[in-house]
Amino acid sequence: MALSSFTPRQYQQQILDKTIGYRSSGSNVIIELDCGAGKRFLQTKLVDDLEGDKILLLLQASTSLHETFTYLSKHLPNELIGLLTSNIPTKFRRHIIEKSRIILSLPQTFYNTIKDHDSDFNKFDVIIINEVDQIVRRMSTQNYLKVPYNRLFNMLHHQVVIGMSGTLRDDHFVLDKFQLAQRKDLDSLLKLIPNTKFISMDSILDTDFFNHVTKTEISVVNVTDPSIISFSALLEEQILQVKAMIKTQMENSTNSNIAVHLDPRIDEDERNKLSKLYFVRKYLWAFPGDKVIYHLKASGIDLTGQWLNIFTGKFHATKFLIEEAHKSVILCSYISTCERLSQLIGNLGISNVVITGKVPQMKRNELLESFRKSESKMVAILSNVGERDLDIPEADQLIIFDLVRTTKTVYQKLKRTRGGKALILTYSDTKEVEKADSVLKSIMEHYPWSTEIFPSKEIIVQ
């Protein structure tokens, strides 16, 4: 369907008008646009309206690259659009750059194509960076840019940069002479991309935005599993012991913001032990039981008279929760958890697909399409890599199996289904409950326009 058949919403038109005006004056632009607010449509309309410019559109993940290319191909003349992928020979990639007005690529693929050919880069007038927040390192020294953006930015000459992201309200950390300091993602971007105009979500909230947003209804599901509670308590005891030792080593410190894991005054064995304990605790809340046992043994936990079932409490809770919805999406941090969930759900006779980094891109697209089109009860189980940059509004509910601490990452996960019901699993009587409370409080502070917290639920596993 031609793009001309779509009428931009009021807030989209406002963003388009400002962006094109800033581009005309030679200013760079950063656009904050929430997940589900039509960013892909806005990108397509923007490259169409900037008809006199040669445009590079950089995507951060393969799935997003291919889905954006498919979207653009449906709405714009195909001869205008070129797709660069790593399996295309460099010589032919350069030919694609030469003949196409709009180029889509992953950043590393593009850099590998033009690193010895500056003239190819200079042909572009506008560089659009999707998820521009991801170009900033979350922990770094004075150079905040990830590779290859640090190199690409050094090559900028006359080009205008347009960055887009729905999550520009988080912080990252910068280390300088063992001084750990927080920096706002947005502040760092404005410093790294000079002469930049910022279009914020706040500037469009008085338009028709709320007529089109679907709020995500979030509930925490507290799962009671006595074995997990017991092992969590043992780990917390060891963590406190190591922290006490480190505190003793740092008691003469005059710098409360020191980076503990890099402070040379802290015994390396103690640093490594604390790091390992944190990881084991994370695994306890996220892995199937047989995987957890290995890490508990390695950390020195006494397992005499204690054991874990392969399917720990969250697995049984998930089995119960998916019965309540026609289509569910489950997000997990680890592939082994995805595979065990698939086994458990398959034993219930429920069709499911598993999408992880191990699955080739074309196969991921096929699996995702089968989930979207299925009229039967179905579950999609996705790892961190598998779910990156995906939109799955066909799901009735989203289940986050294990929680990370980063506000931005959790918010991005919650918005995968573009509104509706989202459930976050935590283990009762563990620090995971506190982590969930902290992250959700931060989400409500940062992104109040599209999230709502509902009462928590309790599931007891005997």
N, C-alpha and C positions, 0 to 999 in steps of 0.2 A: 504494500500500500504506500502511495506517495506521501512524503512528509507534509506536503502542502494541505493534505486532508485533515491534519491535526491542528487544533487551535491551542497554543500554549495557555496554561493557566496564568492567572494574574501574577503570581509570585515568580513563575518561570519567565514570563515576559519581562518583568522588572529586572531580573538577573541578566537576561539576554541583552537588554538595552544598555545596562550599566557596563557589562563586559565589553560589548562592541564599542561603546564610547571610550572606555579606558584603552582598548587596543588601538583605536584610531589616534589617540594622543601619545602612543608609544609606551604606555604604562603596563607593567606586569599586573596580574590579577590572581588573587586567591579567593576561591569561592567555598564557603561552608554551606553544604546542602545535605540535609539528613538522609539516611538510608530510606528508600521508598518514596522519595520526593521527585522522582523522575530524572535522575542524573544522566542516565543513558540517553533519554530523549533530549535533554538539554545539550549534551555533547553533540548529538547528531544535528540538532537544529543550529548549533553554533558553527560547526564545520560547514554546514550548508549556507548559512548567512555570510560567513567570511569567504565568499566565493573567489575573491581575488588573491587569497593567500594559499601558499603551500603549507600543509599542516602535518605535524608529527603528533600522533596520539600514543602516549606510553602507558601501558597497563602493567600492573604489578604481578599478575599471576596468569598462568596459561588458560585457566578456565574463563577468566574475565576477558582475556584477549580474544578467544574464539567466540564467546557469546556476544561481545561488542561488535566484532566483525560481522557476525550473522545479522545482528540488528541493523547495522549501517547498510548492509547489502540489500536488506528488504526495503529500505526507504530512500536510498540514494543510487544514482547510476553506478553500476558495478565498475565501469571503466575508470571511475574517479578514485577507487579504493585499492590500496595495495597492502597485503599482509606479509610481514617478515617473520619467518620462523627459523629456528636453528638448523632444521633439516634441509633447508634450501641452500645451495651453494652460494658463497659470498658474491661471486660475479653476477649471478642472476638476481640476488637481493639488490645489488646496486642498480641493475636494470629496472627492477620494480620501483625503486626510489626515483629513477629518472622519468618514468612514464606516468606515475600516479600523483595526483594532487594531494591525496590524503593517505598517509602511511600509518598503519597500526603495528606495534611491536612491543616485545618485552624490552626493558632497558638494556640488559646485557647483550641481547641479540643485536640490537641496533648499534650499540657501541662497537661490538666486534666487527660490524659491517663497515663502519665509517672511520675507525680509529686511524687508519693510514690514508684516509681520503677526506681531508677537511672540507674540500669543495662540495662534497655530497651533503655535509651538515649545513653548510652555508646556503644551500638552496631553499631551506625551510624559513618561513616567516613567523610561524606560530608553533610553539611546543605546548601541547596540552598534557598535563600529568594527572592521571587518575590516582586517587588515594595518595595525594601529595604528602600527607603526614608520614607515609612510610619511607620517605627518602631521608628522614632524620634518624640517626642512630639513637637508640634508647639509653645506651651507656657508651660514652666516648670520651676522648680527650678533646682538644680544642677543635678538631675537625668533626663537625656534626653530621656530614653527609655520608651516606652509604655509597659503596662502589656499585655501579659506575657513575653515579650522579656527580660525585666530586670531580670526575674527569670531564663529563659532558658539560658541566657548568663552566669549567675553565675554557671551553671551546665556544661559549656563547659570544655572539658578536652583535648582530642587529635584531635577533629573534626576541619576540615577546613570549613570556612564559605565562600560561594560565593553569593554575593548580586547582584541583577539586578534591574535596574530602567532606565526609559527614562527621568526622571525629577530630576536631582541632582543639579540644579543650583539655587535653591531657598534658602530663609533664614527662620529660625525659631527664637523664642525669648526665652531668659533665664532670669529669675528674681533672683537676689541675693541681699537681704537687700534693696529691693525697687529700685534697679538699673536695668533698663531694657536694655538688650544688644542683638544685633543681632548676630546670629551665622549662618554660612553657613551649609546647610544640609550635604554637603560632608565632611567638616571639622569635624563636630560632629561624623559622621559615622566612619571616619578614627581614631578618638580618641577612640570611643567605641569599634571598632573592630581593635585591634592592629595587627601589622605585616601584613598589608594589601597592596596589589598592586592594583593600579587603572588603568582601561582601559577606556579611555574617548572617546567620539564621535569625538573629534578633531583628535585622532590618526587614525581614519579610513576614514577621509574625502578625503584622496588622493588615495583611492582604487576605487572600482567600485560602491561605495555607491550611488552616484548621478544617476547612471543608473537605480536604482531600487526605488528611493524615488518619491512619488507623493505629490507635494506641496498642502497645504490647502490654498484655495483662500478665504480670509476673507473680508467681507464687514459689516460695521455697518449700521443698518437700523434705522434711527431716526424717531420715531413715534410722531406726533403732536396730543396731546389730551388736549384741553383747561382745562378740569376738573382736570386732573392729574397735569398739569403745575400750576394751582391755588393752589391745596393742597400742592404741593411740596414747593411752595413759603412760605406758612404759616408755614410749618414744619421747613424750613430753618431759618425763623425768630426766632422761638422758640429755635432752636439749637444754634443760635448765642447768644441769651440772656443767656442761661445756660453756654455756653463757657465763656462768659464775666464774669459771676459770679465765675466760677472756676479759671479763670485767676487771678482775684482779690485775691482769697484765696491762690494762688501759687506765688504771685508776689515777695515774699521774698525767693523763692526757689533758691538754688545754683546748682540744678541738673536738667538740661534740658531734661534728658532721663528718668525722673521718670515715673513710670507706674501710670497714672492718676486714673485708676479704682481701684488701690490698695493703693494709697497714703492716709495714715490716716489723713492728714491735710485737705483733701477735704471732705466737708459735704456729708454724705452718701446719703441724699435725692437728692442732686445735681448730684452725680454720677449715681444714679438710674434713675433720670429723663433724663439725657443725653443718657444713654444706651437705655432707652425706646423709646426716640425720633428717635434714629438711627434705631432701629428695625421697628418702624412704617413707616419710610421713605422707608426702604427695602421692607416692605409689600406692600406699595403703588405701587411700581414698579413691584411687582411680583404676587400679589393676584388678584383674581376676585373682582369686586367692592363690593359685599355684605360682603365679609370677611374684606375688608379694612375699611369699615364704622365703624365696631365694634371697631377696633383698633384706628381709628381717634377719636372717642368719648372718649375712655378710656384715650387718651393722652391730652384731654381737648381742642381739636380743635373745634371752633364754626362752626357748620354745618348749621346754619340758612340760608335758601335759596339756599343751595348747596346740590348736590347729585352726586352719581356715578352710572353709568350703571353697571350691573353685568358683561357684556362683555366690559371691558375698551379697550383703544386704541390698546394695543398689541394683544389682541384677534382678533380684526378685521384685523390687519396687518397680523397676522398668517394665517387667512382665505384666504387672498389675495396671500400670498407667497406660500402656498402649492399647489395652482393651477398651479404654474410654474414648478413643478417637478412631476415625476412619483412616486417616493418614497422619503418621508421626515422623518427625525428623529427630534423630538422636545425635548429639555432638559429643565426641570423645577426644581426649588428648592422645590416646595411644592405640596403635593398630591392633595389639593383642586384645584389648578391650572390645574393639569393633568386631573382631572375629568371634569372640566368645558370645557377644550379644547376638550376632547373626545365628550362631548355633542354637542358642536358647530360644530365640524367636522362631526360628525354623522348626524347632521341635513342637512349637505350639500350632504349627500348620499355617503360620502367617508369612506371606511373601515378603521378602526384604532384599534390599540392595546395599552393598558395602562399597563406599567410595573413599579411597585413601591415596596417599602418594605412590603406593605400589601399583595402582591401576593406571594403565596408559590413558592419555588424554582422550583419545577417540572413544575408548571403552567407557570412560567416565561420562562422556556426553550421552552415550547410548543408555547407560544405567539411569542417569538423571532423567532422561526423556521418558523412559519406561515408567518411572515413578510418577512423573507429572501427568502422564496420559492414562495411567491405570484407573479403572473404575472400581477395583476391588480394594479391600483393606490391605494396606501396605505400609512398610516402614523403610525409611532411608537412614542408614547409619554412616556417619561421616567423621573422618579424622580431621585434625587441624588443617592439614594440607588439602584434604579432599573438599572441605567446606569453604575454602578461601574464595571470597568474592562471588559467592553464589547467592542467587535470589530464588527462594522456593515458596512462593505464596500459596501453592497448592496444598500445603500441609495444614492440618487442623491444630496441631500442637507441636511445640518444640521442647525437647528435653535436653538440658545441659547436664551430662553425666558427672563431670568433675569440673571444678571451678578454678580458673586462674585469678590472680590478684589484680591484674591490670584492668582498670575501668573501661578503657577504650576497647580492649579486646573482647571483654564480656558484652559490652553494648553491641559491638558488631555481630557477635554470635546471636544475641537476642533479636536482631533485626533481620536475620536470614529469611524468616517467613513473612516479613513485612506486616507485622501486627498479629493480633490473635493471642492465643494462650501460650505462655512460656513457663516451664517448670525447671527449677534449679535443684538438683539433688545434693543434699549434705548429710553427713552422719551426725546424729544427735550426740550431745555430750562430748563433742570434740571441738578443736579450734576451727574446724571447717565452718561451723555455724557462725562464729564471729567473723570469719573472712567473708562469708556471704552477706552478712549484715553490713559490713564496712563497704563492700563493693556496691551494693544496691543503694546505700545512702549516697555514695559518690555519683552513681548514675543519675539519681533523681536531682542532684545538684547541677550536674553538667548538661543533662538532656531531658529536661522536665516536660517538653512539649509532646513526647511520643511514648512515654512509659507510665505505668501505673502499678503500684504494689498492692497485691491482694493478700488476704490472710494465708499463713503457712498451713501446710498439711502434715499429718503424722502417719508414718507407716512403720509398723513393728514387725521385725523378722525374727522368728524364734530359731 
